[in-house]
Amino acid sequence: MDFGTAIKEVRNGKRIARSGWNGKSQYVEMARCISYKAADGSIVNCRHDEIGNKALAFVGTSGVQMGWLASQADMLAEDWEIV
C-alpha cells in the first residue's frame, strides 16, 4: 500500500508499518488525548487549532516517539501494511 492510503488507515484507527522496517514490532498509530507534565509540575492538555489533540506516534523497540515524521523514503514507499 502507498503512504497516502496508509495515512487514511491511521485516521480510521488502524496501525501501520512498512514491511521493509528492520524491527518487526514497530508501527505507527494515531495518539489522541495527548498531555504532558510541564516544568512546574502542572499537566498540560495539548491542543492545536488545526489538528486538535492528536499526533502520529511511532511505537518501536525503544518506546514511543510522539509527533513522528515520515522520511521521504517512507512517503515514497509502497510497502506499507496494516498491522
C-alpha angles and dihedrals in degrees: 000000000000125000095256091056091044092054090051088054091052089052087054092056101265129133116234136195140168116251087220095061114113096222106067092197092059122108145151124238139165114267117205136184091031119187137161140195111254124218090263091055096253121132113241119201107212118234130172124185093228104036104023115210103334141090140170113271123201111210111199144149093286096048135265125336111199120210093025114193122206118234121230088257090054093048093050096042123106097197097090117133140176112253 
